[in-house]
Amino acid sequence: MIKTFDSDEYDVIVVGAGHAGCEAALASAHMGLTTLLLTISLDMVAFMPCNPSVGGPAKGTVVREIDALGGQMGKNIDATYIQMRMLNTGKGPAVRALRAQADKWQYHEHMKDVIENTPHLTLRQGLVDQLITEDGVCKGVQTNTGARYHSKSVVLTTGTSARGRIYIGELNYSSGPDNTIPAIKLSENLQKLGFKLRRFKTGTPPRVNGHTIDYSKTQEEPGDKTPRHFSFESKDSDYLKYQISCWMTYTNPVTHKIIRNNLKRSPMFSGQIKGVGPRYCPSIETKVVRFADKPRHQLFLEPEGKTTHEIYVGDFSTSMPEEIQLKMLHSVAGLEHAEMMRPGYAIEYDVIDPWQLRHTLETKKIKNLFTAGQMNGTSGYEEAAGQGLIAGINAALRAKGKPGFTLGRDEAYIGVLIDDLVTKGTNEPYRLLTSRAEYRLILRHDNADLRLTDYGYKLGLISDERYAKFEEKKKHIAEAKTKLASITIHPTDEVQKYLKTIGGGKMKAGTKADVFLRRPKVRIDDIERLTGMQISDDRYVKEQVEINIKYAGYIKKEQVQINRLHRQEAKKIPADIDYEAIDGLATEARQKFEKIRPETLAQAERISGVNPADLAILSVYVQNGHYSKVTK
């Protein structure tokens, strides 16, 4: 029996220093709260056990939102990337996505350095075994060494360490990601406290020695020449000129035959793994079975850093036995002689069913306890970091005795993510997709600062200096719009010639520059050249003005929908309403309402299985104020 002892006291304790935990701890400390960040291993701070990259569709927008609110992820990747690419450039602004390949080790080192040098923040190695609770209130944590740390609020971000179990063919063993120590007792403690847990699964592909790859058989994917950054504070002048390329290759029918012939040795198909895997990032075995008609699958060969020759075989996640993994690799073009440095594996872990959370990410069952990241059922570093930031903010606000902070579905992808988890729950590792957002033309990566910087400033996460620059940018955008509305474009020979080059129709009369800009392929740079007048010297200002003018009609339509959402969100549902006493509700709706206990009519409407009739009945009860209360 380990003897316990009272250790230090803090305002906020964060358990786990992955991508969620780092953001949570930094947010709390920046808000002036004494914060303890506990991690199983100091060598795993902000570690990337899977793909060493940040961003992509929807995820890249989340990173920019984190930055706009005053978080660290955008700054960290901008300081440590080896390649930066804007995806979907041929498509509209709502689906463009920034993605960066990280130097895996530098990313960890830089984040650890930031944490170690942040005032009010203490980083400590320790394994948390249980929560300290009294009368349904969390008051701290206890580690496996018996240390009892006390606090006003706690954030749990245990990731895949929670009762983690690794699978490689017939081999399986208790472990956290990358063969680290798993957190066993904390999961057991959460169950004792009444939380419903379930098992999810994720995985990672093999790593191979870059010296043994025949790149002549692959396709090069270089970084962008145009400066791009995740953080709004990063300077174009700091953009990396010399970036490290990724490479693309494909599986083939031989690869697929090897996989099909050995499915009985895959833990995913033999029944060893009970957890549910991610739909949108499946293992290569799952892809071959699920998409049996496809003759090949795309693979990306992605460097893990500047000082290593380890190559991550992207989209080749597997839990096959090591010998089969080698055969699979050697069947792929360019990898015929590849030496495997680490085998791929699947990892099964505990998650909290997210319907047990509020929008602040506080648990409904235990007051002052917040959870974030993969333990809430999500998949991805970016999703984890976004949740961590919100959980850290709310843990700090709770410690200060202030009301919580939430983001709506119309304000941020982070708002969509959390609302989806809390309102709908998830039966599989949840991944953000552009299509999950109803208002994606408003929730763009380019305008994240315009949407969220005010919030970050009010919370104390944005400096006065940065906010002044932000206000200056808003002013320049307004001035550029005014300037465009005042300039007339005349149908001169030069203008007509230009329109012909872009496939546009002839001008019949003069028109204002802002109307002219609505034409497809017309850019502000073109207007400046044709008129000899400078609209702005800032390309980010130009970008905002162009998008706002070109898509004004669509943006207006989304705004109408948002206004309706706000009206529904304003209709609050009493927390103590007794759904059993409401006549006429369908059984499914009654059960869902009771389980999730929606806070507004808008949230109730988004619950799957709730039909318009159920919503109408609930609305009548809420609006007339005649309802029965739950008796405790």
C-alpha positions in Angstrom: 0.0 0.0 0.0 1.5 3.3 -1.1 1.4 6.0 1.6 -0.2 9.2 0.4 1.0 12.7 1.3 -0.3 16.2 0.6 1.9 17.9 -2.1 1.5 21.3 -3.6 -1.7 23.3 -4.3 -2.6 24.9 -7.6 -5.5 26.7 -9.2 -5.7 24.3 -12.1 -4.2 20.9 -12.7 -3.9 19.4 -16.2 -3.3 15.7 -16.6 -1.5 14.7 -19.8 0.9 16.8 -21.9 -0.2 15.8 -25.4 -1.7 18.4 -27.8 -4.8 18.9 -25.7 -3.0 19.1 -22.4 -0.4 21.6 -23.6 -3.0 24.0 -24.9 -5.1 23.6 -21.7 -2.2 24.3 -19.4 -0.8 27.2 -21.4 -4.3 28.9 -21.6 -4.8 28.5 -17.9 -1.3 29.9 -17.1 -1.6 32.8 -19.5 -4.9 33.7 -17.8 -2.8 34.1 -14.6 -3.8 30.9 -12.8 -1.1 28.7 -11.1 -1.2 25.6 -13.2 0.3 22.1 -12.8 0.9 20.1 -16.0 1.4 16.4 -15.1 2.6 14.0 -17.8 3.6 10.3 -17.8 6.9 11.2 -19.5 8.6 14.5 -20.0 10.0 13.1 -23.3 6.4 12.9 -24.7 5.3 16.5 -24.4 3.4 17.4 -27.5 4.6 14.2 -29.1 3.3 13.0 -32.5 3.0 9.2 -32.2 1.2 9.1 -35.6 1.6 11.4 -38.6 4.2 14.2 -38.0 2.0 16.8 -39.6 -0.5 19.6 -38.7 -3.5 20.9 -40.6 -5.4 19.7 -43.6 -9.1 20.1 -44.5 -11.1 21.6 -41.5 -8.2 20.7 -39.2 -6.0 23.5 -40.6 -8.9 26.0 -39.8 -8.9 24.7 -36.2 -5.2 25.5 -35.9 -5.8 29.0 -37.1 -8.8 29.3 -34.6 -6.5 28.2 -31.8 -4.0 30.9 -32.8 -6.7 33.5 -33.1 -7.8 32.7 -29.5 -4.2 32.9 -28.2 -3.2 29.2 -28.3 0.2 27.8 -29.2 -0.2 25.1 -31.9 0.0 27.5 -34.9 3.1 29.2 -33.5 4.7 25.8 -32.7 4.3 24.3 -36.2 5.4 27.6 -37.8 8.6 27.3 -35.8 9.3 23.6 -36.6 7.8 22.7 -40.0 9.9 21.2 -42.8 7.2 21.6 -45.5 4.1 23.9 -45.9 1.3 23.4 -48.5 -2.0 24.9 -49.2 -4.4 22.2 -50.3 -7.5 22.6 -52.6 -6.2 25.8 -54.1 -8.4 25.1 -57.2 -11.5 25.2 -55.1 -13.4 27.8 -53.2 -12.2 29.5 -50.0 -14.4 27.4 -47.7 -12.5 24.2 -48.4 -8.9 25.5 -48.8 -6.7 24.0 -46.2 -3.2 24.6 -45.0 -1.1 21.6 -44.0 2.5 21.4 -42.7 4.9 18.5 -42.3 6.5 18.9 -38.9 10.0 18.0 -37.6 8.6 15.6 -35.1 11.4 16.1 -32.5 11.7 19.8 -32.9 7.9 20.2 -32.5 8.1 18.4 -29.1 11.3 20.3 -28.0 9.9 23.7 -28.9 6.6 23.1 -27.1 8.4 21.8 -24.0 10.6 24.9 -24.1 7.6 27.2 -24.3 5.9 25.4 -21.4 9.1 25.5 -19.2 9.4 29.3 -19.8 5.7 30.2 -19.2 5.0 32.0 -15.9 2.6 30.3 -13.4 3.1 27.0 -15.2 4.8 23.9 -13.6 5.6 20.9 -15.7 6.1 17.6 -13.8 6.4 14.0 -14.6 3.9 11.8 -12.8 1.2 9.1 -13.3 -2.2 10.0 -12.0 -4.1 7.1 -10.5 -7.2 8.8 -9.2 -9.2 12.0 -8.7 -9.7 13.6 -5.4 -13.5 14.2 -5.1 -15.8 15.3 -2.4 -19.6 15.4 -2.7 -19.4 15.3 -6.5 -16.8 18.0 -6.7 -13.2 17.4 -8.1 -10.6 18.9 -5.8 -7.4 17.5 -7.2 -5.5 14.3 -8.2 -3.4 11.6 -6.7 -0.4 10.0 -8.4 1.0 6.5 -8.2 3.7 7.8 -5.8 1.1 8.8 -3.3 1.4 12.6 -4.0 -1.9 14.4 -3.6 -2.1 17.6 -5.5 -5.0 19.9 -4.7 -6.7 22.4 -7.1 -9.9 24.4 -7.8 -10.3 22.6 -11.2 -8.9 19.6 -13.1 -8.5 19.0 -16.8 -8.0 15.3 -18.0 -6.3 14.8 -21.3 -5.1 11.2 -21.2 -5.3 10.5 -24.9 -4.6 6.9 -26.0 -2.8 6.1 -22.8 -6.0 5.3 -20.9 -5.8 1.5 -20.5 -3.9 1.5 -23.8 -3.2 -1.8 -25.5 -0.9 -2.3 -28.5 -1.6 -4.9 -31.2 0.9 -6.2 -33.8 -0.4 -9.4 -35.3 -0.8 -12.1 -32.6 1.2 -9.9 -30.2 -0.6 -7.6 -27.9 0.4 -5.9 -24.6 -0.5 -3.1 -22.2 1.1 0.1 -23.4 0.5 3.8 -24.2 1.4 5.2 -27.6 5.0 4.4 -28.8 5.6 1.9 -26.0 5.1 4.4 -23.2 3.5 3.6 -19.8 -0.3 3.3 -19.9 -2.7 4.9 -17.4 -4.6 2.0 -16.0 -5.9 3.0 -12.6 -7.4 6.4 -13.7 -9.8 4.7 -16.0 -10.9 2.4 -13.2 -11.4 5.4 -11.0 -13.5 7.1 -13.6 -15.7 4.0 -13.8 -16.1 3.9 -10.0 -17.2 7.6 -10.1 -20.0 6.6 -12.5 -18.6 7.6 -15.9 -19.6 5.5 -19.0 -16.4 4.5 -20.9 -16.0 2.7 -24.2 -13.1 1.3 -26.2 -11.9 3.0 -29.4 -9.0 2.0 -31.6 -6.5 3.9 -33.8 -3.3 2.9 -35.4 -0.1 4.0 -37.1 1.9 2.7 -40.1 5.5 1.4 -40.3 8.5 3.7 -40.5 11.1 2.9 -43.1 14.7 4.0 -43.6 14.8 6.8 -46.2 18.2 5.6 -47.6 16.5 2.4 -48.8 13.7 4.0 -50.8 13.9 4.2 -54.6 12.4 7.7 -55.0 12.7 7.5 -58.8 9.6 5.2 -58.7 7.6 7.8 -56.7 6.1 11.2 -57.4 7.6 14.2 -55.6 5.3 16.5 -53.6 7.3 19.7 -52.8 6.3 22.5 -50.5 4.7 25.9 -51.6 6.9 28.7 -52.9 4.3 31.3 -51.7 4.7 32.2 -48.0 2.0 30.5 -45.8 1.8 30.3 -42.0 -0.6 29.0 -39.4 -0.1 31.8 -36.9 -1.4 35.3 -37.7 1.8 36.5 -35.9 4.3 34.7 -38.2 6.1 36.9 -40.7 6.2 36.1 -44.5 9.9 37.0 -44.4 10.6 34.0 -42.1 9.1 31.5 -44.6 11.4 28.5 -45.3 13.0 28.7 -48.7 14.4 25.2 -48.6 11.7 22.7 -47.7 11.9 18.9 -47.6 9.7 17.2 -50.1 7.2 14.4 -49.4 6.8 11.6 -52.0 3.7 9.7 -53.3 3.4 6.1 -54.3 0.5 3.5 -54.5 -0.4 0.1 -53.4 -1.2 -2.4 -56.1 -3.1 -5.8 -56.6 -0.1 -7.7 -55.2 -0.2 -5.6 -52.0 -4.0 -6.2 -51.8 -3.5 -10.0 -52.3 -0.9 -10.2 -49.5 -3.3 -8.4 -47.2 -6.4 -10.5 -48.1 -4.4 -13.8 -47.7 -3.4 -12.8 -44.2 -6.5 -11.2 -42.8 -6.9 -14.0 -40.3 -3.6 -12.8 -38.7 -4.9 -9.2 -38.5 -6.2 -8.3 -35.0 -8.8 -6.1 -36.7 -10.4 -9.1 -38.3 -9.5 -11.9 -35.9 -11.7 -10.5 -33.2 -8.8 -9.5 -30.8 -9.6 -5.8 -31.1 -13.0 -5.0 -29.8 -12.6 -1.2 -30.1 -14.1 0.8 -33.0 -11.6 2.3 -35.4 -11.7 5.7 -37.2 -14.0 5.7 -40.3 -12.0 8.5 -42.0 -8.5 7.2 -41.3 -8.9 3.4 -41.6 -6.1 0.8 -41.6 -4.8 -0.4 -45.0 -6.4 -3.8 -44.3 -9.8 -2.1 -43.7 -9.4 -0.1 -46.9 -8.6 -3.2 -49.0 -11.7 -5.0 -47.6 -14.1 -2.0 -47.6 -13.1 -0.8 -51.1 -12.5 -4.2 -52.7 -13.1 -2.7 -56.2 -10.2 -0.2 -56.0 -7.0 -1.4 -57.7 -4.7 0.9 -55.7 -4.5 3.2 -52.7 -2.5 6.4 -52.4 0.5 6.4 -50.0 2.6 9.4 -48.9 6.2 9.0 -47.9 6.7 11.7 -45.2 10.0 12.6 -43.5 9.8 12.7 -39.7 12.4 15.5 -39.4 15.6 17.2 -40.6 17.9 15.1 -38.5 16.5 11.6 -39.1 16.0 9.3 -42.1 12.9 7.8 -40.7 10.1 8.0 -43.2 6.4 7.7 -42.2 4.5 5.6 -44.7 1.3 7.7 -44.7 -2.1 6.0 -45.2 -0.6 2.6 -44.6 -1.7 2.1 -41.0 -1.6 -1.6 -40.1 -1.6 -4.0 -37.2 -0.5 -7.0 -39.3 2.4 -9.2 -38.0 5.8 -7.7 -38.7 6.7 -10.3 -41.3 3.5 -9.5 -43.3 4.1 -5.8 -42.9 7.5 -6.3 -44.6 5.9 -8.3 -47.5 3.3 -5.5 -47.9 5.9 -2.8 -48.0 8.1 -4.6 -50.5 5.2 -5.0 -52.9 4.9 -1.2 -53.2 6.7 0.8 -56.0 9.8 2.5 -54.6 9.7 0.4 -51.4 10.9 -3.0 -52.9 14.1 -2.9 -50.7 12.9 -0.6 -47.9 14.2 -1.4 -44.4 11.5 -1.2 -41.8 12.7 0.8 -38.7 9.5 0.4 -36.7 6.5 -1.8 -37.4 3.0 -0.3 -37.5 0.6 -1.1 -34.7 -3.0 -0.6 -33.6 -3.7 0.8 -30.1 -7.0 0.3 -28.2 -7.9 2.8 -25.5 -10.6 4.1 -23.2 -12.8 7.1 -24.0 -15.5 8.9 -22.1 -18.8 8.9 -23.9 -19.0 12.7 -24.7 -22.7 13.1 -24.0 -21.6 13.2 -20.4 -20.0 16.6 -21.0 -21.3 20.2 -21.1 -20.3 22.6 -23.9 -17.6 24.0 -21.6 -16.2 20.4 -21.6 -17.0 20.2 -17.8 -18.4 16.8 -16.9 -22.0 16.7 -15.9 -21.4 14.1 -13.2 -18.4 15.7 -11.4 -18.2 19.5 -10.9 -14.9 21.3 -11.7 -13.7 18.3 -13.8 -13.0 19.0 -17.5 -12.0 16.5 -20.2 -10.4 17.2 -23.6 -8.8 15.5 -26.6 -8.8 11.9 -27.7 -10.4 10.7 -24.4 -13.5 12.6 -25.5 -13.8 10.3 -28.6 -12.0 12.4 -31.2 -9.2 11.6 -33.6 -6.4 14.0 -34.5 -3.9 16.4 -32.9 -5.8 19.5 -34.1 -9.2 18.3 -32.7 -7.4 17.6 -29.4 -5.7 20.9 -29.2 -8.9 22.8 -29.9 -10.7 21.0 -27.1 -7.7 21.5 -24.8 -7.8 25.2 -25.3 -11.5 25.4 -24.5 -11.2 23.1 -21.5 -8.1 25.1 -20.2 -10.0 28.4 -20.6 -13.0 27.1 -18.7 -11.0 25.4 -16.0 -9.3 28.8 -15.4 -12.6 30.7 -15.5 -14.1 28.2 -13.0 -11.0 28.7 -10.7 -11.7 32.4 -10.9 -15.4 31.9 -10.1 -16.4 33.3 -13.5 -19.0 32.0 -16.1 -17.9 29.5 -18.7 -16.8 30.2 -22.3 -18.3 28.4 -25.3 -18.2 28.8 -29.1 -21.2 28.4 -31.3 -21.5 26.4 -34.5 -21.6 29.6 -36.4 -18.4 31.0 -34.8 -15.8 28.3 -35.2 -15.0 24.7 -36.3 -14.1 24.2 -32.6 -17.7 25.1 -31.8 -18.9 22.5 -34.4 -16.6 19.9 -33.0 -17.7 20.3 -29.3 -21.4 20.6 -30.2 -21.3 17.5 -32.3 -19.6 15.5 -29.4 -21.9 16.8 -26.7 -25.2 16.7 -28.6 -24.8 13.7 -30.8 -22.0 11.7 -29.1 -19.9 9.5 -31.3 -19.7 5.7 -32.0 -16.3 6.0 -33.6 -13.2 8.2 -33.3 -14.6 11.6 -34.5 -12.7 13.5 -37.1 -13.5 17.0 -38.2 -14.5 17.4 -41.9 -15.5 20.5 -43.8 -18.9 19.0 -44.4 -19.7 18.8 -40.7 -20.0 22.6 -40.6 -23.3 24.1 -41.9 -21.7 27.6 -42.1 -18.4 26.7 -43.7 -18.3 29.7 -46.0 -18.2 31.9 -42.9 -15.8 29.5 -41.0 -12.9 29.9 -43.3 -9.2 29.5 -42.5 -8.4 33.0 -43.8 -10.8 34.8 -41.4 -10.2 33.0 -38.2 -8.6 36.1 -36.6 -11.6 38.3 -37.6 -13.9 35.8 -36.0 -12.1 35.0 -32.7 -9.4 37.5 -31.8 -11.8 39.6 -29.8 -12.7 36.6 -27.7 -9.0 35.8 -27.1 -8.3 39.4 -26.1 -11.2 39.5 -23.6 -10.0 36.3 -22.1 -6.5 37.7 -21.6 -4.8 35.4 -24.1 -4.0 38.1 -26.7 -1.5 40.8 -25.9 -2.3 44.5 -26.3 0.3 44.8 -29.1 -1.2 41.9 -31.1 -4.7 43.3 -30.6 -3.6 46.8 -31.9 -2.3 45.1 -35.1 -5.5 43.2 -35.4 -7.6 46.4 -35.2 -5.3 48.0 -37.8 -6.0 45.1 -40.1 -9.7 45.5 -39.7 -9.4 49.3 -40.5 -7.4 48.5 -43.7 -10.0 46.0 -44.8 -12.8 48.7 -44.4 -10.7 51.3 -46.2 -10.0 48.9 -49.1 -13.7 48.2 -49.5 -14.5 51.9 -49.5 -11.8 52.6 -52.1 -13.1 49.8 -54.4 -16.6 51.3 -54.2 -15.3 54.7 -55.2 -13.2 53.7 -58.2 -14.8 53.4 -61.7 -13.5 50.8 -64.2 -14.0 52.1 -67.8 -14.3 49.9 -70.8 -10.9 50.9 -72.3 -9.1 48.8 -74.8 -6.8 47.6 -72.1 -9.7 46.5 -69.9 -11.4 44.7 -72.8 -8.2 42.9 -73.7 -7.7 41.8 -70.1 -11.3 40.5 -69.9 -10.6 38.4 -73.1 -7.5 36.8 -71.6 -9.5 35.6 -68.6 -12.4 34.4 -70.7 -14.8 37.2 -69.5 -17.5 39.0 -71.5 -16.9 42.6 -72.8 -17.8 45.6 -70.8 -20.5 47.8 -72.3 -20.3 50.6 -69.8 -18.2 51.9 -66.8 -18.7 50.1 -63.5 -17.5 50.4 -59.9 -14.4 48.4 -59.1 -16.2 46.4 -56.3 -18.9 45.3 -58.9 -16.1 44.5 -61.5 -14.4 42.4 -58.8 -17.4 40.0 -58.7 -16.4 38.7 -62.2 -14.8 35.3 -62.1 -10.9 35.3 -62.0 -10.7 39.1 -61.5 -8.3 40.0 -58.7 -7.6 43.2 -56.8 -4.1 43.1 -58.2 -5.6 43.3 -61.7 -7.7 46.3 -60.7 -4.7 48.0 -59.3 -2.8 47.4 -62.6 -5.7 48.6 -64.8 -6.4 51.7 -62.8 -3.0 52.6 -61.5 -4.4 53.0 -58.0 -3.3 51.1 -55.0 -6.1 49.4 -53.0 -3.8 47.9 -50.4 -0.2 46.8 -49.9 -1.2 43.9 -47.7 -2.0 40.6 -49.5 -4.0 39.4 -46.5 -6.2 42.5 -46.6 -6.8 41.9 -50.3 -7.7 38.3 -49.7 -10.4 39.3 -47.2 -11.9 41.9 -49.4 -11.9 39.7 -52.5 -13.6 36.8 -50.7 -16.2 39.1 -49.0 -17.1 40.8 -52.3 -17.1 37.7 -54.5 -19.1 35.5 -52.2 -21.3 38.3 -50.7 -24.6 36.6 -51.9 -23.7 33.2 -50.4 -22.4 34.7 -47.2 -25.7 36.6 -46.8 -27.7 33.4 -47.2 -25.6 31.7 -44.5 -26.1 34.7 -42.2 -29.9 34.3 -42.5 -29.6 30.7 -41.3 -27.3 31.8 -38.5 -29.9 34.4 -37.4 -32.5 31.6 -37.1 -30.0 29.5 -35.1 -29.5 32.4 -32.7 -33.2 32.7 -32.1 -33.4 29.0 -31.3 -30.3 29.2 -29.1 -32.0 32.0 -27.1 -34.8 29.6 -26.1 -33.3 28.0 -23.0 -34.5 24.7 -21.6 -34.7 24.6 -17.8 -32.0 22.3 -16.4 -34.4 20.6 -14.0 -37.2 19.8 -16.6 -38.8 16.3 -16.1 -39.1 14.8 -19.6 -41.1 11.8 -18.3 -43.9 14.2 -17.4 -44.2 15.7 -20.9 -47.1 14.1 -22.8 -46.9 13.2 -26.4 -43.1 12.8 -26.8 -41.9 9.8 -28.8 -40.0 7.3 -26.6 -36.7 7.8 -28.5 -36.9 11.6 -28.1 -37.8 11.3 -24.4 -34.8 9.0 -23.9 -32.4 11.2 -25.9 -33.6 14.4 -24.0 -33.1 12.7 -20.7 -29.7 11.4 -21.6 -28.2 14.5 -23.2 -30.4 17.1 -21.4 -30.0 19.8 -24.1 -29.6 23.4 -22.9 -31.4 25.1 -25.7 -34.1 24.3 -28.3 -31.4 24.6 -31.0 -29.4 21.9 -29.4 -32.5 19.7 -28.9 -33.2 20.1 -32.6 -29.7 18.7 -33.5 -30.1 15.5 -31.5 -30.4 12.6 -33.9 -33.7 10.8 -33.6 -35.6 13.9 -32.6 -38.4 14.7 -35.1 -40.2 18.1 -35.6 -43.2 17.0 -33.6 -41.1 16.2 -30.5 -39.4 19.6 -30.8 -42.8 21.4 -31.2 -44.1 19.7 -28.0 -41.0 20.6 -26.1 -41.1 24.1 -27.4 -44.6 24.6 -26.1 -43.7 23.3 -22.6 -40.6 25.5 -22.4 -42.3 28.7 -23.7 -45.4 28.6 -21.5 -43.3 27.8 -18.4 -45.6 25.0 -17.2 -43.4 21.9 -16.7 -42.7 19.4 -14.0 -39.3 19.4 -12.3 -37.0 16.5 -11.8 -37.2 15.3 -8.1 -33.8 14.5 -6.8 
